[in-house]
Amino acid sequence: MKIESMTSVAAILSVMATTGQADVVTYATGAAGNAIEVLEALVAPWEEETGHTVEIVTMPASSTDQFGQYRLWLAAENGDIDLYQTDVIWAPQLADHFVDLTDVASDLAPLHFPSIIESQTVNGKLVALPLMTDAPALYYRIDLLEAYGYDAPSTWEEMTAIAQEIQDAERAAGNDDLWGFVWQGNAYEGLTCNGLEFVSSFGGGQIIEPDGTISINNPNAVAAIELAASWVGAISPEGVLAYQEEDARGIWQAGNAVFMRNWPYAYGLGNDEGSAVKGLFDVAPLPTGGDHDTSAATLGGWNVAVSRYSDNQDVAISLARYLAGEEAQRARTLMASTLPTIVSLYDDAEIGETLPIIPRWKDVFLQAVPRPSAPTKGSYNEVSSLFWTAVHNTLSGQGSAAENLEILEADLTDLRGDSW
């Protein structure tokens, strides 16, 4: 069924009434932070108006684990899941399993950032609709930096020195649990994001360039990863080697870190009642490194795709359209401090008043660097795994950055073959 020009629940209702029955649609999504509670609140108006029900299938918070399960279900042509919430990098790898939404979203697509629509378009087919975009920032404690006479750092080297000074001084004063910097150092997709930011901000490239050139083995990349390795056990706990987003947020929100690298969702949670850092922090673009003067924040984001194997495609499409529309995106932003993909919402008065950080984050987003999923196509997952392994080995003292990046270059060359 082709659905024309509908973005509100009321408009969807008029079409869904033609189906003549109530259906249950299943929606698979990760569970970081308060994501499930937010999704339940978002779909409630759609359920009430249409009479249909959304069954949320909760996935692990790790995007790496999510992707592995999705790929298994889709390869088996499993019809139990109707909609998948997908990472921005998965479109080239999973496109063949999803419904082409080009026609049914022809009115919605122009409302979104063109680059995001492009990222979800594979061989001319729009395989997922944008829900929210993502770009991380540097969270910092206003109170601690002011107490020691500092502004937000603009370089990684400056951040390192400030974090060490404040950590040492606070511990000497009895604050034994304070760390300088928490981030995501586990061996998973999150480390690919962190590592790419370190490398790119030092002028070390994008691992694999848009034309397919393998660029990771260079002195700037080596310097970036060696600096990150120096943080472990110094300004970052040894346990950072196992941290994902929620681990870092837990330390930060308990008031036990000076700096944190994380995504926008942590902003609203950090200002919740009961948070030890409520009203005591702000965010800034991620620092630059070495002689490089451009910040690099990994382009993230989440989308919704409809399974080709679903028996409820019409209902699933209507839910996807609603969640990707202005009404739901606006509500999600206000509830969860996520970044909308609809351009006009960055000028929304209520969003700007309630979450003044959102308009500011547009500048962070516009400086975002993509992971190399486009040039590597179906091989991206293997590329990312090789990269995060090389970085994690360096962070944990298993070889130097120079040694591990040389090995990585050789492994990527072998993997490339004729695949990109």
N, C-alpha and C positions, 0 to 999 in steps of 0.2 A: 504494500500500500504506500503510495507516495503522499507525504504530508507536506502541504504547502503553507509557508508563512505563519508558523505557530511557535511562539516562545513562551507563552504563559500557560499556566495550568488550565485556565478556563478554556482557552483555545484548543488545548489538547483534548479536553473533555468532550468537546463536540465531535471530534473524530473518533475517539475511543468508544463513544456510545454505539457506533456502528458495529462494533465487534459482538455486542449482545451478550457478553458474559464477562465475569470477573476472573482474572488470571493471577497466578503467582509467578513472578519473575525473580530469578536468582542473580545476585550481583556480587562478584568476587572482588575483594579489596583488602589492602593492608590495614594494619591496626596501630599505626604510630600515634602517640599522644591521645587526643580525644577524637580521632578520625571517625570511629564507629558511631559515637554519640552525635557527632555533627551530621553524618550521613542519615542517621535515623530521623533527625529533625528536618533535614532537607527534603526527604522523600515523603514525609507525612502529609503535606498539602496535596501532593500528586496522588497519593493513595486515597485520600478522602474524596477528592474530586472525581477520580476515574473509577473508583471501586476496586482497583487492582491492589495487589499486595507485593511488597518487595521483601524478599528473603535475603539477608546479607550473609555471605559466606566469608568468614573472617580468615585472612591469610596472615602469615608472619610479617612482622614489621620490616624485615630485611627484603629489599627489592630483589636481591639475588635469589633468595629462597622462593619468592613469589614467581619470578620468571621461570624457575625450574619446574614448579608445579603447573603453571599455565601451559608450558610447552608439552608436558606429559598429557594433560587433559585434551589439548587441542590436537595433538598428534593422534590420539585415540578417537578423535571426532566425537568427544563426549558432549552430549546435549543437555547435561544437567545444569550447566552454567549458561545463562542467557547473556549477561553483560560482564565484561572484564574491565576493571580500572587498570590502566596501563601506563607505564613509565614512558616518557617522551622518546626514549631511545629504542623502544621495542618494535616500533611500526615496521621497519624493514624486515625484521625477523619473523613476525607473526602475521603479516599482511594477508597471506593466502587463506587464513582461517577466519577472517572477519568480513562482515557485510560491507559492501561499498556504499558509503553514505553521501556520496557527492551530490546526487539529485535531491535527496530528502533534506539535506542541510544547505541547499543553495542560498537560502535567505540568511542563515546563521553565519556561514563562513566569513562573509565580509565584515562582520562585527569584531572579529578576533584579530590579534596581531598576525599579519601575513606570514611571518617566519614560523609561527607555531602551526598554522594550517599547513604550511609547506612541509614541516617536519612529520606530519601525520598523513601525508600524501605519498603513496607508493605506486609508481607506474601509472600515474594519472588517477588513482583511486584514493578517495578520502576514507581511511580505514578506522579512524577514531576521531571523536569530537573533544576539543579541549575543555577541561574543567578548571584547571588552575595552573599557573606557571610557577616557577621556583627559581630562585637564585640565592645562595647563601650570603651571609654577611658576618662581620666581626661584632659580636656582642661584647660590651665592656661595661664594667662597673663605674658609673659616674662618681659615686662617693669615694671610692678608693683612688681613682686617678686624680680627682681634685685634691684629696688629702695629701698626695705626694707631688702635686704641682704639674701634672701631665694632662695633655689633650689626647684624644684618640690617636694611636700611632698610624703613620702612613706607610711604613715599611715593615716587613717581617723582622728585620734586624732590630728596629726600634721596639717593636712589640716584645721581642725576646728579652731585651734589656730591661724594659719596664716591668714585664711579668716577673723576672727574676728579682728585681729590686723590691717590689711590693711583697712578693711571696716571702722573701727572706726577712723583711722588716716585720711583717705581720706575724710570722711564726716566732720571731724573737719576742714579740709582745704577747705571745700566748695563743695565737690563732693557728694551732697546729694542723688543722684540716685544710687550710687554704692552699690551692694550687694556682699557678700562673696562667695556664692555658689548657682547656679541654677541647677535644675534637674527636674525629672518627678514624681510629687507626686499625680497626679490625680488617682482616683479609676478606673483603667483600666489595660490592659496587661502591659503597660509600667511600672507601679508600681510593678508588679510581677518581672519584670526584675531588677529594682532598688533594690527592697527588697531582692531578691535572692543574688545579689552582696554584699549587706551589710552583710547579714547573713553568706554567704559562706566565705567571706573574714575574718570574725571573727572566723572561724572554726565551724560554726553552722550547717553545712550540706547543703543539697539540697532540703529541704522541705520534699520531699519523695525520698528515696534513690533508686538506680537502681533495688534493689531486692524487692521494694515495701514497705519497712519499712517507717513508718511515723516518721520523725526525728525532726520536726520543734520545738517542745516544749523542749528547752534546754537552759541553762544559757547563752551560747555564742550568740544564736539567740536573746534572750531577751536584752543583752547588745548592740547588733548591732542596733536593732530597737529603743531602748531608746536613743541612740546617735543621730540617724536620727531625732527623734522627738524633740530633743533639738535644732536642726537647725532652725525649723520653727519659724519665728518671730525674730530670732537672726541673723544668717548669711544668712538665706533664707527668702524671703518675705512670709507673710501669704498666699499670692496667689499661692505659690508653690503647695498647696494642690489641685489646679485645673490645674496645668501645665502638658502639654504633650510636645513632643519633640520640636515642633515649637515655643511654648511659651517660653521655656528655651532658644532656639536659638535666638529668638527676643531680649531678654534682653541682652544676651551675645554679639550678633553682633552689638548692639547699643553701646557697650563699657561699660555696666553697671554691670559687674560681674567679680570677680577675678578668679573664677573657674566655670566650667560647666561639667556635665556628659552628654555625648551625643555620637551618633553613627558617623561613618566616614563621612557620607554625609555632616555634618556640617563643615568639614575641608575646602573643596573647596569653599563653600559658604562664609565662614568667611574670605577668602582671595580674594573675588570678589572686583571689583571696587565699591566704595561706602560703603564698610564695615568699620565701625569705628575701627575694630581690625585687619585690614589687616596688615600682617607682624609683629604683636605684640604678637602672641601667639604660643604655641606649645602644644603637647599632651604627656601624660605619661600613663603607665598602671594605672588602678584604684588602689587606696591604699589598704593596708591590715588593719586589725583591731585587737585590743586586743593583745594577745600573738601569734597570727597567722602570718605567714610570707609568705603566698601565696596570690597573687592578684586573684580576681575572676571577670571575665567579662562575662555577659550572652551571650551565643551563639545565635546569630540571623541569619538572612539571608532570602533571597527571592528566590522563585523558580517559574517555570511556568508549569501548568498542563493543559491537554486537556480534556474537558468535554466529558463524554460518550454520552451525549445527543446532541452533536453538529452534524449538518448535513454536516459540512465542515472539517471532521477530518483530511483528508490528507493534506489540506492546513494548518490547524492549527498545525499539527505535524511539517511541514516544517518550520513554523515560530518559533515554540518552539526550534527546533534544531538550527536554525540560532542564536537566542538570547542566547542560552546556549553555543554556539561555541566560539572559540578563537577570531575571528574577532570582534564580537559584544561585548564580555566581555572586550576586550582590549579598544574598543572605549568608552564603558560605564565608565570604570575606569578613562580614561583620561578626560572625560567630567564631571564626577560627583564625583570623588574621592571615589568611592565605592571599596570594597574589592573583587577581583575576586575569583572564586572558582576553576579556572584552575591553577594548581600548577606552571607551567612554567612561568606564567605571573608575578610572584613575582621576577623573574630574568630578566624581560624585560628591556632593556636599556632605552628606551624612558620613560616608566613609572617611572623607578627609578630616571631619571633626572628631569622629570616634576613634579613628586609627590614623593619626597624622603620619605615621610611619609608611603607610601604603603609597601615597604619592611620592614620597622620598625614595621608596624602593624601586620605583620605575627607573631611576638612574642606575641602580645596581643591576637591574635586569638588562638594561640596554648595553651594559658592558660584559654581559655573560658570554662565556666561551662554550661552544658545544663539544660534547664528547664525540669521538670519531666513529659514530654509528653510520653516518651517510657513506663515507668512502669504503668502509669495511663490510657493509651490508649484512649478510647472514653470518659473517664471522665475528661480529662485534663482541659477542659474549666471550668467545675465546680470547680475543684481543684484550678485553678488559681484565679477564682472569690472569693473563700473563703479566699485565702491567701491575695490578695490585699485588701480585705475588712478588714481583721484583722490588716494589716499594716496601712491602712488609718485611721482606728478607733484610733489606737495608736498615729499617727501623729497629729490627730485633737483633742487629749485630751479626747477621749471617752474610758477610761479605760487604764490601764498600759499595757506594752508589755507582762508582765508575765500573766496577766489576759486574754488578747486577744489570746495569743498563746495557752493557756490551752483550751480555747473555740474552737480554730481552730483545735487542735488535736482531740477533741471529734467529731467535725463536719466531719473531714476527715475520722475518724474511722467509723462513720455512713455511709458516702458516699461509702467507700471502699466496704463493704459487700463482694460480690463475684466478683466484677468487676475488681480487680487487685490483 
